Amino acid sequence: MDDPISRRSSAMRVSEIREVLKLTQRPDIISFAGGLPNPETFPHKELRGIVDNLLKEKYGIVLQYGTTEGYDELRQALLERMKRYKVNVTLDNLIITTGAQQGLTALGLVVLDPGDKLAVSSSTFLGALSVFSLVEAVPVPIALDENGMDIDELEKRLEENQREGTPIKIVYTVPTFQNPTGVTMSEQRRIRLVELARKYNFFIIEDDPYGDLRYSGDPIDKIIAFDVPKENKGNTIYISTFSKTISPGLRIGWAVGPKSLIRRLVIAKQSLDLCTNVLSQAMIAEYLNRNLMDVHNEKIKKVYKHKRDIMMESMKRYFPSRITWTQPDGGLFLWVTLPKGIDTKELLNKVIEKKVAFIPGHVFSTDTNIQNTMRLNFSCESDKNIEEGIKRLGEVIAAELKKQRTRPKKKIKNERRSKC
């Protein structure tokens, strides 16, 4: 018989990143493709001591099923952490999730119906696009520049959709060190976004996996800090994770929002996995309660700042002059824009031959005509490999530009390009 595949599952997006990452498993490949934290930053010694103590003192708790809302010690620790972000909420406003991705998936299931409209940046997190595809929602792309999502354009689209009777239900954003571009939304735009949410009655999903990885520039308050949920009021749901700071393998994330929405997320999570791994939750709780997090963050920020600087210095040295890139104050990514006519999907095959990998920019967009961009990750490769990989990439780009200059002129496929 044919595979019993549902209509919904047939619409799921295949992760092109995962396909590229299969190639990067080869030890001879210099990979700028992944979004992985550097394993050298994992606090394995501290976690080993913590887990030994938990298995000695609390094995009956940490090896058992837990509540769907999450391990209370971790939730209390996260309430204290949210206060540092100027967000003063209660346990009823917070749920632990199995990574931030589960928070996104649960939100998609709870808030979006098939055909619902939601606004996303013109280039955005692929995992979010996958969720929105799963729930059959319709993304509305909004331009992105060096200050984040273009709020003026968003307001125009909100007005248009409201007039047409298809209101935008959610605005999804990674406002701080965005994946894939590395840009950060300005404070003024964050405030305006909250004002628009109240005016047009939509939810903001603030996805913040990289917020603690700022290593230059002044910090900017979270969007939710301008819209703290009180009782059932508030238009912002905040999701975050320890995957980029402590360990992605522990799979610990959390969501903060209005009580009524958190209750719905609890019900959805009961269907997804009943509860998040209790041992992982207890490990993170103990790590926070021992006040180890701040010292750890300072260490890893130095690592990533150094690698970002090596990559940008190498790009200045080896990239042709017509290439531009973002200059993030934190996070794990740079966004590179090539001259029109260079298709980075085709370029990737030639770069792989030189044993270097990156992710073409179209992967992160609902518009496949965005052909001349790429995402580069700097977190995991050695300093030597970063410089060598950028050198090889620059040589391939230069060769393509030379071909472009010498080939007969032809009409270039119409391209829509983000401002980044």
N, C-alpha and C positions, 0 to 999 in steps of 0.2 A: 504494500500500500504506500501511497505518498505520505511524506512527513506531515503530521497534523499541526501545521504552522498557523498561528493566529494572524489575522490581518494586522494587529498592532505590532507583533514581533517582526513582521516582514518590513515594517517601516523603520526598524532600528538602524542607526548609523554604525557602519563598521569603522573602528578606530584606525585611521591610517597611521597614527603615531605608533600603535602597537606593531604594525607591519614593519615600519622603519626600525623600531627598536629590536626586532628579531635579527636584523642585519648587524646591529651594533653589538651583539653578543660576541662577535668575533674579536679576539684580543688585539688584532692589528688595526682595528677601526678607532679613529679618534672621534668620539661622539659628542656633538653639541646638540643632540636630538632629545634626550630625556628631560624630564622635569624633576629628577631625583635629587634629594639632599645627599651631601657627601657622607659616605659611611664613616669617615674619620671624625665626623662631628657627633656621632651617636654616643651618648653618655653610658657606655656599656658597663663600666666598672661600678658606677653608682647604682645602676639598675640591677646589677647582679646582687649587690648587697641588699637592696630593697626586696627583691623577689625571694631571696633566701629567708629574710625575716618574715615576710608575709606567709610563706609556706610553713614556717615554724609556728607562728603565732595565730594566723587567721586562715588556715587551710580549709576549714569547714565553711568559710564564707566565700573566699576568693575562687574556690574550685566548684562552687555551686551556681545554680541559676541565680540571676539577680532580677531586680525590678526593671520594668521597661523604661521608666524615667531615668534610671541610672543609679550608680553607687553614690550614696548620700555624701560620703566624705569628699568625693571628687566634685559633686555638685556644689557643696558649700565652698570648696576652694575656688571654684570657678566664679561663684558670686563675688568673692573678694577680688578676684582678678578683674571682673567686669567693673567693679567700683573704680579701679585704676583707670579705666577707660571712660569714666564719668557716667557710667550706666548702673544705676542703683535699682535692682530688681529682687524678686523673691524666687524661691524654688519652683513656684508655679509657673514662672516665666522661662524655665530652662530645662532642656532635655539633653541627655548624652546620646550621641549617634556613633555608629560604626564608621568612623571617618566622616569628613564633610560631605563626601559623595552621597552617603546614605541620607544625610539631611536634605540635600538637593532632590534626591529621588522621592523622599517622603513628601516634600513640599509640592513637587510636581503632581503627585497623586492626590494630594489633599486640596490643592487650590485650583488646578487647571483642568478644564474639560476639553475634549477634542474640539479643535477649531478656535479655541481661545487665543487672543493676541497677547504677546508679551514683547517688550522692548529689550534688545540686547545691543551691546557695542558691535560695530561693524566687524571687528575681530574680537573673539571672546573665547573663553575656556571651552575646549572641546567636550569635556565631561558634562557641562551644562547643556550644550546643544544636543548631546545624546539623550539626556533626560527629557528635554522638550520634544524631541522626536518620538520617544517612547510613549508619551502621554498625548501625542498628536496635537500639540499646540503649534501656533504659527508665529515664528520669530519675526519681529520688525526691526531691521538693522538701523542703528543710529550711529552717525559719524563719530570718530574718535580722534582727538588731537593730543598735544602734549599735556593738556590739563584734564584729560579723561573724557568721558562721554560728553558730547555737545548738547548741553541742556536746552539751548535755543531750538535746535532741530527737534529734540525730544518733545518740547512743548507744541511745536507745529504738528507733529504726528499725533500727539494726544488729542489736539483739537480736531484734526481731520477724522480720526477714528471715531471720536465721540459723535461728530456730525453724521457719520455714515452708519451709526448704530452698532459698531464693532469696537467697543472701548478696549483700550489696553489694560489688561488685568494685573500684570506684573512688570516691573522693571528690574532686570537682573544685572548686577554690576560687580566686578572685582575692582573696587575703587583704589586700592593701595598696591602698588607694584604689580600691576595687572598681568595676568597670564592671557595672552602671549607677549604683550608689547613692553611691559615694565613701567608704563606710565602711571601716574597717580592723579586722582581727581582732586581739584582744588577745593579748599574749604567753602568758597563762595558757591561753587556748583553743588556741593553736598547740601548746603542749606537750601538752595533753590529746589533741589530734587525732593527734599522733604516737603517743602511748600506745595510743589506740584502734586505730590502724592495725596496730600490732604484735599487739594482742590479737585482733583480728578478721581479720587477714591480708588487708588491702586496700591498694591503691596510693593515695597522695595525688598528685594533679596540682596543683602550685603554679604558677599562671599569674601572672607578675609583670611586666607591661609598664610599670607606673607607679611601681615602687618607688623609682627615683631622682628622682622628682618630689615629694619631701617639702619643703614650705616652712614648716611650723610643727610644733610638738610634737616629742617625743623619738622617735628611730628605734627600730624593733622588729626583732629578728633574723628572718631568713627562716625559714620552716618547715623547710626542708632543713638549716638550721644545727643544728636539734635532732635531726636524723636523717641525718647525713652518710653517704653510701653508701661502704662499704668492701668491696672485692672485689665479690661478687654480693649482698651484704646491703644492706638499706635499703628503706624503704617509700615514699620520696618521689622524684618526678621533678619537677625544676624547669625551667620554660621561661620565656624572656624574649626581649626584642627591643630593637633600637635605633630602632624605628619612631617611638616617642614622644619620643625625645631627640635623635637626629641627623637621620634622614630615613626616612619610610616607603617612599619610592621605591627605596631601596637594597635593601629586602627581606632584611634580615639578622636572624635570630634564632638562638637556641641552646637546647639541652636538656642537662641534667646529671642523671645517675641511675646506678643499678647497672650494672656492665659488661654483664651478660647482656641487660638491657633495651636498652641503647644499641646493642648488636650487632644486635638485632632491628630497631631503628629505622633502622640503616644499610641493612639489607636492604629495608625498606619504602621508604626514600627512593630507592633504586636504581630502583624501579618508578615513583616519582612524578616525579622530574626528573633523575636521575643525579647531579647536583651543583648546588650553589647558585652563582650568578653569581660567578666568581672575581674579577673587577675590583671588584665591590662589597665582597667580603670583604677584599681587599687594601687598599681605601680605609679601611675601618673599622679594620683592624689598624694601619695607619700612623697613623691619627688617635689611637688609644689609645697607641701607642708614643711618639708625640710629646708625651704627657701633656697633651693638649688637652681631654680629656673633663671633668675636674673643673671647670675654669674655665667651660666651656660650660654645664654643668649649673647652676652658680650663676646664670648670666645668665638662662637660660630659667625657672628657678624664680621669679625676681623678676617676670618677665613674667606668669606664670600666677597667682601670688599676688595681684598687682595686679588682674587681671581677675576672679578669684574674689571679691575684696573689693568691687569695683564691683558685681558681680551681687548679692551678699548684701545690700549696703547698699540697692540699688534694690528688692530684694524686700521689705525691711523698710518701705520708703517706699510702695510701690505695691500690694502684695498685701493682700487682705483678711485680717483677724486670724485666721481659722479655718484658714489655710493653714500647713503646717509643711514644713520642708526639712532635709536633712542639712547639716552644716558640716564638710566634709572638710579634713584637714591637708595635702592634696596631690592630685595627679591632675588630671583634666580635667572632672569631673562633679559636679552636684548632683542630688539626688533629692527630688522635691516630692510631697507627699501632700495631696490635696484632700478635702473632706468627702464622705462616702458619698452616692451618688446622682449625682455628677458623673462622666460617662464621658469620659475624656481622648481616646479615639479620636474621639468626636463633637466634642469641644471643638477638636481640631486643625483640622477643616474651617473652623470659625468664626475661628480664630486666623490661618489661612492667608489669609483674606479681609482681615485687618489686616496682611498681609505679614510675619508672624512664623511660625517653625516650631520644633517640638520633637518628641521621640519619645515616644509614649504608653507607659506602663509595662508594659502587657500583652505587648508585643513581647519582653520579656526574661524571660518566665515560661512555665512549662508549664501554668499555671492561667490561662485566659483570663478568669476571673471577677474578676481583679485589675484593676479598671476605673478607679480614681481616683488613679493615680500618673502621673508623667512624669519623664523624664530631661532635664536641661538641661546643655548644654555651653557653657563660657565661654571657650574657648581662642582662637577666631579672630576674633570680631567686635571692632570698635573700642569704646573706652570709651563713646563717644556712642551707638553702636548698642545696646550692652548695656543701658544705662539706658532708651533709647527702647523697645526690644523688651520689656523687663520691664514697662514702663508699659502698653504695649498689651495684653500678656498679662494683667496684673492687671485691666485694664478689662473684658476679655472674661470672666474668671473672676467678677468682681463682678456682671456682668450675669446670668450663669448662676445664681449664688447667689440673686440677687433673684428670678429666675423660679421657682427651687425653693421659695422662701418663699411665693410668691403662688399657685402652682398647687395644686389640690386634692391632699390627701395620698393616696398610693397605695402599695401594697406594693412596696418596693424589692427588686430582684433580689438574692438572697443573694450576698454578696461575701466573698471571702477576701482578706485584706489582710496584707501583710508588716508587721513591726514597725517598719520604717524609715520 
